[in-house]
């Protein structure tokens, strides 16, 4: 069990939930989040996991320890996420698919209640349009 303490709030996460998030990111982006390689797919996987864990309350140093990176790398990844969401359509769709996978798992387990808010443009897309990008 991994513990994250932020804003006077103790949140307990099971390691298997974090491992599932890493596997989900690796499958959505076809990368390896734990690799130190700077290939774009690996970076996108790390970026998605960092955003997910950050929204759950983890601090940069804790995310860095989980992924095997310095906290400064995680800060950079979260800053780049906004740019990627605005200008990279492929990243945006794959990120939403990742959040959908992780959100289903989080809602299925009793200890975690988390619901990601999707923008309307993603919800209006048909499955056919999303599959064209994959």
N, C-alpha and C positions, 0 to 999 in steps of 0.2 A: 504494500500500500504506500502510495506517495502522498505526502502532505504538502499543501500550499497554504500559507497564511497571508492574506491580504485584506486590508481595510477592516481589521479586527474581526475577521470572519474565517473560521476554520472549515476548509473544504477537503474532504477525503476522496481521493480518486484511487481506484484499483489499477494496478499496473496493467492488467489485461485490457482495460478500457483504453489506456494510452497506447498500448501495443496495437489494438484494433485501429485506432486513429492513424497510426503510422502505416499499417498495412493498407488502409483505405486510401490514404494519400498516395502511396506507392502505386496502387492499382489504377487510380484515376489519372495520375500524371505519368504513369509508366516510368517511374524513376526510383531512386533509392535514397530516402531521406537521411539515412544514417551514414551515407558515404560522404567523404570530404571532397569528392570530385565536384567541379564547378559546372558540370553539364547542366543545361537549362532545365531538363526534366527533374533532375535531383534538386535543384534550387527551388523549383515550383513546389515540389513535395514538402520540403522544409518550410517554405513560406506558408503553405496551407496549414500545416500542423502548428506552426508558431501562432498564427492568427486564432486558430481554434483554442489552443491552450491559453492564450492571452485573454480571450473572451470568457473563459472559464475561471479566470482569476489568478493564473500563474504569473509570477513576475519574470522579467527577462532572464535573470540569473538561473532560475529554476528551469526554464525552458532550455536554456543553453546547456545546463548539466544533463538534461534528458537526451538532448540531441548530440551532445559531445562537442559543442561549440562555445565560444565566448559570448557573454551577454551582448557585446557590441554587434556581433553578427546578427543576433536576433532583433535588435533595435533596427538595424538596416533592413532586414527582411520585412518587418512590419511597415516600415516607411515605404518600401517599394511596392507593397501590396496595393496601396491606394492607386498608384500609377498603373499597375497591371490591370486592375479592375476597370479603370477608365478607358484604357486604350488597347487592351489585348482581349479580344473577344473569345479566343480559344481558352485562355487562362480563366476568364470569367465563368464560362460554362463548366469547365472542369472543376473549378473551385466550388460552384454550387452543387455539382454532383457529389463531391467529397463531403460537403456539409450535410447533404441529404442522407448519405450513408451513415455518417457519424451521429446525426440527429436521431435517426431511427434506432440505432443501438442505445443511445443515451436515454431515450424515452422508454425503451423496453426494460432497462434495468431500473431497479427501485430507487437507488441512491442518487441518481442524477436526473435532474429536471432541467432541460435546456431546449429552447426552441429558437432556431435560427430564422430571422425574418428575411424572406426573399423579396427582392424588388419586383415590381409588376412586370417589367419587360422579360424577366426570366420565366415567370409563371405563365405568361401568354405564349411562350414558345411551344411549339408542338414537339412531340418526341421525334418526329421525322427531322425537324430542323436541328435538334440537338445531336442526332446521330450523324448528320452530315459532317460535323466538325471532328468527330472521332474517326 
